[in-house]
Amino acid sequence: MLENELNEERNFIKEMFPHLNDEIINRLFLSSKDINIVITKILDNNYDGLYLNLKDLTVNQIHQNIHKKNFFYPELFNNSFIDVKEGDKNHDYVINLYEKIKYFKNKSCICKDKRLAQFYQQEIEKLHLEIDKRNRKRVLAVLKNTLKKPEMLDLHGLYTKEALMFISDYITFFKPLEINLVTGREGHSNSLRPSVIAYLKQHNYKVVMDDSPCVKGTKKKNSDFNIKIIKSKF
């Protein structure tokens, strides 16, 4: 097949399946030059990976028909740009925003002018919105790094609620046969580890606990897919 023809077929696939990125399309054409076979693989979800490097991930299939709006972090499952350096930058910036909130609250408490007090309150609300925005960037940066090693999903750096939201997204999207959730050892993770264990149990998982930093569980036999969390090496 001529290079021009191959490029035309790649462009055709891009138009027909806009959720696929160049890496996946190239991988599909490496597996076969026959566009009919390529399309069949796409329709059967018979391909690996997303925009991230997930070569070591064990996946039954990727369910592209799931609506992204049902995810807590849809940016992780499309081609949205996520700056992995945002975590460090946002941490310092958010601390500064909290200091500003504290300043405005103090001013508001001693202010006798209602109009000025209202102004301070509006500024506080704006700062809280900015903090929420920055915190989301921080979480996405942490999770993008986490997904680079899908064989061991490290939940450090996340608040408990954020971790549970991510686990929900991950299981819903990937339907993995195996998963490792690194939470920290018992006694060192007073909220995250117990909450992850409770979440898995609530979602029909048999959880096995030991002194490793990884939570281990297996989907019960009457479920449609399995989760298996292997022991950490550290």
C-alpha positions in Angstrom: 0.0 0.0 0.0 1.3 3.4 -1.0 2.0 5.9 1.8 -0.6 8.4 0.5 -3.3 5.7 0.5 -2.3 4.7 4.0 -2.5 8.4 5.2 -6.0 8.7 3.6 -7.2 5.6 5.4 -5.7 6.9 8.7 -7.6 10.2 8.2 -10.7 8.3 7.4 -10.4 6.4 10.7 -9.9 9.7 12.6 -13.1 11.2 11.1 -15.1 8.0 11.8 -13.7 7.5 15.3 -12.7 10.9 16.8 -12.2 9.4 20.2 -9.1 7.5 19.0 -5.7 9.3 19.1 -2.8 9.0 16.7 -1.0 6.4 18.9 -3.9 4.0 18.9 -4.6 4.5 15.1 -0.9 3.8 14.3 -0.9 0.7 16.5 -4.0 -0.5 14.7 -2.5 -0.1 11.2 0.7 -1.8 12.4 -1.4 -4.8 13.3 -3.1 -4.8 9.9 -3.0 -2.7 6.7 -6.5 -3.9 5.8 -8.9 -1.1 6.8 -11.8 -3.5 7.2 -9.9 -5.4 9.8 -8.9 -2.2 11.5 -12.5 -1.1 11.7 -13.6 -4.5 13.0 -11.1 -4.3 15.8 -12.4 -0.8 16.7 -16.0 -1.9 16.7 -15.1 -5.0 18.8 -13.0 -2.8 21.2 -10.1 -5.1 20.4 -7.2 -2.7 21.0 -5.2 -1.6 24.0 -4.4 1.7 25.6 -5.6 5.3 25.6 -3.7 8.5 25.2 -1.6 7.3 28.2 1.1 4.6 28.0 -0.9 1.7 29.4 1.0 -1.2 27.9 1.2 -3.1 31.1 -2.5 -2.8 31.9 -4.6 -6.0 31.8 -7.9 -5.0 30.4 -10.9 -7.0 29.1 -12.0 -4.2 26.9 -12.3 -0.4 26.8 -15.9 0.7 26.9 -16.0 3.7 24.6 -19.7 4.0 24.7 -19.8 5.2 28.3 -20.8 8.8 28.6 -17.9 10.9 29.8 -20.3 13.1 31.7 -20.8 10.3 34.2 -17.2 10.4 35.3 -15.8 12.5 38.1 -12.5 13.0 36.1 -13.4 12.7 32.4 -10.2 14.6 31.5 -8.3 11.4 32.3 -10.2 9.4 29.6 -10.0 11.8 26.7 -7.2 13.8 25.1 -7.3 16.7 27.5 -3.9 18.1 28.2 -2.9 17.7 31.8 0.3 19.3 33.0 1.9 16.9 35.5 3.8 19.8 37.0 0.6 21.5 38.0 0.6 19.6 41.3 3.6 21.4 42.8 2.7 24.8 41.4 -0.9 24.6 42.6 0.1 23.5 46.1 2.0 26.7 46.8 -0.6 28.9 45.0 -3.5 27.4 47.0 -1.8 28.0 50.3 -1.4 31.6 49.3 -5.2 31.8 48.4 -6.1 30.4 51.8 -4.0 33.1 53.4 -5.9 35.7 51.4 -9.2 34.2 52.6 -8.1 34.4 56.2 -7.1 38.1 55.6 -10.5 38.9 54.1 -12.4 37.1 56.8 -10.5 39.1 59.5 -11.3 42.3 57.6 -15.0 41.3 57.3 -15.4 40.6 61.0 -14.2 44.0 62.1 -15.8 45.9 59.2 -18.9 48.0 60.2 -19.7 49.1 56.6 -22.2 46.5 55.2 -21.2 47.3 51.6 -17.5 46.7 52.3 -18.3 43.5 54.3 -20.3 42.3 51.3 -17.3 43.0 49.1 -15.0 41.0 51.3 -17.5 38.1 51.2 -17.7 38.2 47.4 -13.9 38.1 47.3 -13.8 35.1 49.6 -16.3 33.3 47.4 -14.2 34.0 44.3 -11.1 32.7 46.1 -12.9 29.5 47.1 -13.9 28.9 43.4 -10.3 29.4 42.4 -9.1 27.0 45.0 -11.6 24.4 43.7 -10.2 24.9 40.2 -6.6 24.7 41.3 -7.3 21.6 43.5 -8.8 19.9 40.5 -5.7 20.6 38.4 -3.6 19.2 41.3 -5.7 16.0 41.5 -5.6 15.5 37.7 -1.8 15.9 37.7 -1.5 13.3 40.5 -3.8 10.9 38.7 -2.0 11.2 35.3 1.2 10.2 37.0 -0.6 7.4 38.8 -2.0 6.0 35.5 1.6 5.9 34.1 2.0 2.8 36.2 -1.4 1.0 36.0 0.1 -2.2 37.5 0.3 -0.3 40.8 -2.1 2.6 41.2 -0.6 4.8 43.9 -3.3 6.9 45.7 -0.8 8.9 47.8 -1.3 12.6 47.4 -5.1 12.3 47.2 -7.7 13.1 49.8 -10.0 10.1 50.5 -13.0 11.5 48.6 -10.7 12.2 45.5 -9.3 8.6 45.7 -12.7 7.0 45.8 -13.9 9.1 42.9 -10.9 8.0 40.9 -11.4 4.3 41.8 -15.0 4.6 40.7 -14.0 6.1 37.3 -11.2 3.6 36.8 -13.3 0.5 37.4 -16.2 1.9 35.4 -14.1 2.7 32.4 -11.5 -0.1 32.2 -13.3 -3.1 33.8 -9.9 -4.4 34.8 -9.1 -8.0 35.6 -6.3 -6.9 37.9 -5.7 -3.7 39.9 -3.3 -2.6 42.7 -4.4 0.1 45.0 -1.6 1.5 47.1 -3.0 3.3 50.1 -0.3 3.0 52.8 0.0 0.6 55.6 -2.6 0.1 58.3 -2.0 2.6 61.1 -0.4 5.1 58.7 -3.5 5.7 56.6 -6.2 6.4 59.1 -8.8 7.5 56.5 -7.8 6.4 53.0 -7.1 2.7 53.5 -10.3 2.0 55.6 -12.4 3.9 53.1 -10.9 2.1 50.1 -11.6 -1.2 51.8 -15.1 -0.2 52.7 -15.7 1.0 49.1 -14.6 -2.4 47.6 -16.8 -4.3 50.0 -19.8 -2.1 49.2 -19.2 -2.9 45.5 -19.2 -6.7 46.0 -15.5 -7.3 46.5 -13.9 -9.8 48.8 -11.1 -7.9 50.5 -8.0 -9.6 51.9 -5.9 -7.4 54.4 -2.3 -7.8 55.4 0.5 -5.5 56.5 1.4 -4.4 52.9 0.7 -0.9 51.7 -1.6 -2.4 49.0 -5.3 -3.2 49.5 -6.0 -6.6 48.0 -9.4 -7.7 46.8 -11.2 -10.1 44.4 -14.5 -9.5 42.8 -17.0 -12.1 43.9 -17.8 -15.0 41.5 -21.3 -13.8 40.7 -19.9 -10.5 39.4 -19.3 -9.6 35.8 -15.5 -8.9 36.2 -12.7 -9.5 38.7 -10.5 -7.2 40.7 -7.2 -8.6 42.0 -4.8 -6.5 44.0 -1.3 -8.0 44.3 1.1 -7.4 47.1 3.5 -4.5 46.9 7.2 -5.0 46.6 7.9 -2.4 49.2 
